[in-house]
Amino acid sequence: MPTAGDAAVANDPWLAEVQRRWPASRIARVAALLGVLARERGSGMVTLDATAVRHLLLQAHALPPGLRQILHRLVAGGLLAHTPSEDPAGWGTYALTMPTGRTAPPSPGEPTENGDRR
């Protein structure tokens, strides 16, 4: 089961941004799961067909309305872009995106904007 642990956050600016906004939340858990699926596909995109939706629901301990709400919040926050599905059983394709004008915090040991090290 993927988690949104420190190592994953340090290596994934997208997940770091989600954690910054919603620390230790179900949104962060779903984001970690989406991040793993996107990395497995190597495209930064996740198609939520019926199988992927079931997987997310089980791993996130969510019901369909709750998962849809989480996805909507990530889209509204500029962290996901949604393309609807032509398959009535699918939920569409989601691309992991970073909001314009916002970058993730520097990794540990990397200089910050004022030159200090984290």
C-alpha positions in Angstrom: 0.0 0.0 0.0 1.6 3.3 -1.0 1.7 6.0 1.6 2.4 9.7 1.6 5.5 9.3 3.7 8.4 11.7 3.9 10.6 9.9 1.3 7.7 9.9 -1.2 7.0 13.6 -0.6 10.6 14.6 -0.9 10.9 12.9 -4.3 7.5 14.0 -5.7 6.8 17.8 -5.9 3.2 17.1 -6.9 2.6 15.1 -3.8 4.5 17.6 -1.7 2.1 20.3 -2.8 -0.9 18.1 -1.9 0.6 17.4 1.5 1.2 21.2 2.0 -2.5 21.9 1.4 -4.1 18.9 3.0 -1.6 17.3 5.5 -2.4 13.9 6.9 -5.8 13.7 5.2 -7.8 11.3 3.0 -7.1 13.7 0.1 -3.4 13.2 0.7 -3.9 9.4 0.8 -5.8 9.4 -2.5 -3.2 11.7 -4.0 -0.5 9.2 -3.0 -2.4 6.4 -4.6 -2.9 8.4 -7.8 0.8 9.3 -7.8 1.7 5.6 -7.7 -0.7 4.7 -10.5 0.7 7.6 -12.6 4.3 6.5 -12.0 3.4 2.9 -12.9 2.1 4.1 -16.2 5.0 6.5 -16.7 2.8 9.3 -18.1 1.6 11.5 -15.2 -1.9 10.4 -16.2 -4.3 8.0 -14.6 -7.4 6.5 -16.3 -10.0 5.6 -13.7 -11.7 2.7 -15.3 -13.9 0.4 -13.1 -11.0 -1.6 -11.8 -8.9 1.5 -10.9 -11.9 3.1 -9.2 -12.5 -0.1 -7.1 -8.8 -0.1 -6.1 -8.9 3.5 -5.0 -12.1 3.1 -3.1 -10.7 0.1 -1.2 -7.3 1.6 -0.5 -8.6 5.0 0.5 -11.5 3.5 2.6 -13.9 5.8 0.7 -17.3 5.6 -0.8 -17.9 6.7 -4.5 -19.3 10.1 -3.5 -16.4 10.8 -1.2 -13.8 9.8 -3.8 -15.5 12.0 -6.4 -15.4 14.9 -3.9 -11.7 14.4 -3.3 -11.0 14.3 -7.1 -13.1 17.5 -7.5 -11.1 19.2 -4.8 -7.8 18.3 -6.5 -9.2 19.5 -9.8 -10.4 22.7 -8.3 -7.0 23.2 -6.6 -5.2 23.0 -9.9 -3.6 19.7 -9.0 -5.5 17.5 -11.4 -6.9 18.0 -14.9 -9.9 15.9 -15.8 -10.9 14.4 -19.2 -14.3 12.7 -19.1 -14.6 9.1 -20.1 -16.5 7.8 -23.1 -17.0 4.5 -21.1 -20.1 4.9 -18.8 -18.4 2.7 -16.2 -15.2 4.8 -16.2 -14.6 8.1 -14.3 -12.3 9.6 -17.0 -8.6 10.4 -17.1 -6.8 12.6 -14.7 -3.5 14.3 -15.3 -1.3 15.3 -12.4 -0.7 19.1 -12.7 1.0 21.8 -10.7 -0.9 25.0 -10.2 0.5 28.0 -12.2 2.8 30.1 -10.2 3.2 27.6 -7.4 6.1 25.2 -7.0 6.7 22.7 -4.3 9.0 23.5 -1.4 12.7 22.7 -1.8 13.9 19.2 -0.9 15.9 18.8 2.3 19.4 20.3 1.8 18.3 22.3 -1.2 18.7 26.1 -0.9 15.5 28.0 -0.2 14.5 31.4 -1.8 16.6 33.3 0.7 19.6 31.0 0.4 19.1 29.1 3.7 19.2 25.3 3.6 16.2 23.2 4.8 
